[in-house]
Amino acid sequence: MRDDLNAIPVFVTVVESGNFASAAAILHVTRSAVGKTIARLEARLGVALFQRTTRRQLLTEEGEQFYLQCREALERIREAEETLQRGKDEVQGRLRVSLPVLFGQRCVAPLLFRLSQRYPLLKLELHYSDRQVNLLEEGFDLAVRIGSSADTGSLRARALGEHGMVLCAAAEYLRQQPAPQTIAGLNEHRTLGYLHNGQLQKWQLYDPQQGEVRFSPQTWLIQDDFAAIAAAVQQGMGIARLPDWLVAQALADGTLQQVLAPSAQVRFAIHAVWPEGPWLPQKRGRRSMPCGKGYLLPQHRLAQREITAIYGGGGFPTACKLPARFTP
């Protein structure tokens, strides 16, 4: 069957070139090989395709019909190949992404919005949740996680960067209450707590003498949203432990001041995770999602790199090594 199919382009080339010799030159084979191929094809079909003369091979009526159908079939095959080849280079399909609520909205979503403008065939479906979703069961292509990465052997992960948590307070508050000099000194201050999944979160801090410690703040204001806590801190409500990317601008312009700077040495990794195994055919969005070079995450220190093919080559690209400085 394979030899029969190989005879089709030879037949079409003979018709379009005018004779066996010209077809042989185009196909880089001998005239004899072309003649034998056509003879086998005619024998299989049970009809004569050419009326042979000393100079030309003229198509019979059956040959004319066969040529028109073969030419159309070859054109469709070429179109199919070109479509698949273009698909390798295009970013297209639907990309379902799970993102942490605040970090996703502030840092990742702006990048993805720019991405969708660059690649109009890419459809984004963004889900914001601080819950660690099950990518396989819930049908996600990709997730960005802070602190933890893959939770099962069925996921692959790549570190994108890291962030820290800083203790800070409003300048006005610190004028009234001198900044604490030790972690224990935090007990003499108003502290604002973060409630996550119904539990008040302890502060992971670093002490030069003790190393990493977990501090239970004597909070007088508890909220379950970092943005709300940051707003309260800026109004002079006390000291809070907040993500550095969230308060970077306020620290830079002096609205907030960092306290106990050494305690912020505890860092948390940021990972991209995705299901193990081959991506679905024609779902190109997962395969080619730039998120670096030219796509800086605002308010976060990520290097100017580009992820050119998240799923290309069966794995995550090595270009994604992101913790570094950046210029907003």
N, C-alpha and C positions, 0 to 999 in steps of 0.2 A: 504493500500500500504506500509505503514511504517513497519508493522509486517511482510509483505512478504519479504521486503528487509532485515530485521533483521534475517530472517531464513537462508539467504545465508551464512553468516560466520559460523552459527551453522552447516550447511550441510558440508561445507568445513572442519571444524574441525573434524567432525565425520569421514570423509573419511581419513584424514591425521593421525588421532589418532588410527583408526582401529575399534573402537566400540563406542557404546553410553556411556558406563560407563567412558571410558577414556576421551571422549569429555566433559562429565559433570564435571569431575574433573578439566579439563583445563579451562572451562568456569565458574566454581564456581556456578553451578546449579545442580539440581537433575537429575538422569538418566531419571526419568519420564518426566521432563520438556523437555529434549532433544528429547525423543521419540515423544511427542505430537507435538513439533515444526516440526519435519521431517514429521509426518503424515499429518499435515495441508499443508505443502509444496507440498507433493505428491498429495494431494486431489486437490489443486489449479492447479497443472500442468497436472493432469490427467494421470500420469504415475507412475510406481514404480521405485524408485531410488535405492533401495537396495533389495538384496535377503537375507533375514534374516535367520541366523542359531543360534544355542544356544550360540555360542562363538563370531561370527564375523558377520558383516554386509558387504556383498559383493556387489559391484556396479553392477547394470544392465548395458546394453549397453547404454540406455538412460541416466542413472546416470553418466556413464563415460564421455559422451559428455557434460553433464550439469556441471560436476565438472571442466573439463578443462576450460570451458568458465567462470565459476564463479571464479576460481582461478586467471585467467588473469584479470578479472574485479576488484577483490580485490587488486591485485598488483598495478593496475593503480590508484586506489583510494589512496592507501598508498603512491605511488609516488607523486600524486598530493598534498597530505597533507604535505609531506616532502618538496616539492618545495615551497609551501606557507610558511611553517615554516622557511625555509632558507631565504626566501625573507624578513621576518620580521627583520632578523639580518644583512642582506647585505645592503650595500650602492650601489644603482644602479639606472639607469635612467638618464634623462637629467635634469640638473638644470640651469635655465635661471636666471641670476643675473644682476641687474642694479647697477652700482657703480659710485660714483663721479670720475671724470677723474683722477685727481692727487692722491688723497687719495686712490682711488681704485687701481691704478697702483703701487704706492709706498708701500702701507700697506696691502691691502686686497688680491690682486692677488698673491703675494708670498705664502700666507697662502693657498689659493685655489689650487695653483700648487702642493704644498706638499700633499694636500688632495687627489688630483687626482692620485698621485703616490701611495698613500696608498690604495686607492679604485679604482682599474682599471675599474670596471664596471660603475663608475660614469662619465658621460659626462658633461662637463662644457660648458656653453655658456655665456660669459661675455660681457656685453655692458657698455661702458664708456660714461657717459654724465652727465653734471652738471644740466641738466634739470630734474625736478621732474616728472618722468614717471608715467603713469597710469598703475599700475600693471595688473589690470583686463583686460582693453582694449588692452594692448600691450602684454599680455601673459607672464608676468614675474612671477617667483615663489618666488623671494626674492629680496629685495633691501636694500642697506645700504645708509642711509641719514645722513647728518650732519646738525644740527640746527633744522630741522622739522622732524616730524615722520609721523604718519598716517594722510592723508588728507581727508579721508572719513570714515564713519562707517563700511565700508566693509573691512578694513585693521586692522590687529593686529600689535602691535609694542612691542619691547623689547629694553630697553636702553643697549647698549653695552659698553659705556664708554663716555668720553668727551675729548675735546681738547680746547686749548686756542690759542689766537693770540698774538704774541709778537712784540713789536717795537724793531727793531735792525738795526745796521749799521756796516760797516766794521771798524776794529780797525784803519786802516789808515785814514779813513774819520774823525773819532772822534779825532784823533790827530790834525787834522787841524781845526775842528769845535767842540768845547767843547759840550758835551752832554746836551740837554735841561733838565731843572730841573722841568718844569711844562708843562702841555699840551699846554698852550698858547705859550710856547717857541718853539714848533714845527714849528711855522710860520717863525722862523728865519733860518730854515734849508731847504735843498732840500729834498723833500719827493716824494716817488714813489707811484703812485696810481694803484688800481686794477679795471679793467673794467669788469663788469659782466652783461650779457644780454644787452649790450649797455649803461649801466649806471655806472658812477663812484661811487664806493662804499665809503660811509662814514665810519670812523673808530669808532667802539664801544669801548670806553675806560672807565676806572674807575678812578675817582678822589676821593681822601680821603675826601675832603670837600663836593663835589657836588654829589658824587655817580656816577652812570653810565651816561656818556655823549656821544653824537655823534659829532665827530670832522670832519670837512670838510678840508682835507689837501690841501695846495696850491701846488699841484703837478706840477712838470716840466717834469715828465716822466710817461706815462700811458701805461700799458700793460694789456692784458686780460689773462695772464697765470702766476700763482704764481711761477712756476719754473723759468720762464724768469725774474721775478722780483727779486727772490732770487739771481740769477746769477748777475744781475745788482748791487744789494746791495753789493755783495762780491767784486765787482770791484770798490767799493768806490763811487757809484753814489748818495748815500744819505740814508735816513731813510725810512724804509718800515714796514708795518704791515703784518706779515707772520705767517702761521700755525706753532705751536711749533714743531710738528712732522717733519716738513720739514727742519727746521734749527737747530734741536737739536744737530747734530754732529758738525756743524759749530760753535755753541755757546760753545760746550764742548771743542773744540780744540783752541778756541780763534780767529778763523777767523772772526767771527761776535761777536758783543757785544750787550747785551740787554740794552735798554734805557727806562727810566720811568717804571721800573719794576712793581710798584703798578698798573699801567694801565692795566696790563695783567690779572687782576682778573676776567674779563668777560670770562665765559666758555660756550662752545657750546656742546650740547649733540650729541652723535652718536647713531643712532637707526638702528636696523634691522626691516624691515616691510615685511609682507607677507599677502596674501589674507585670509580673514576670511573663515572658512568652511573647510570641509574635503579635504585632498589631494587626488589626483587621484590614483586609484588602480595601484599597481606595479610601481608607481613613487617614488622610495625609496630615491632618492637623497635629496629631501627636508626634509625627515624624519630623516636623520642621518648624519648631517654635522658637524663634529668637527671643532671648530674654536677657541680653547683656549689651554688648557693643551697640551703642546707639539707643539702647533701651534701659536707661538707668532707673533704678527704683528710687523715687524721691524719698528724702528723709532717711535713707539707709545707706550705709557704707558698703556698696557693692562695686566690684571692679568692672571696667568697661570691656566685658567679654561678650561673646555671642554664642548661644546654644544653637547651632545650625541644624541639628537633627537629633531630637530627643530619642527617637526610636531608630534612627538610621544605623545600619550595621548591626542591628540586634541589641543595642545597648545605648546607654546615655553617653553623650560626647564628652571627651576629656577637656574640651574648652571651658567647661563650666567650673571654674575655680574662682570663686567670687569674693571672699572677704578681702577688702582693701579699701583704699580711699576713693572718693569720687568727687567730682565737681558738679553740683546740681545745675 
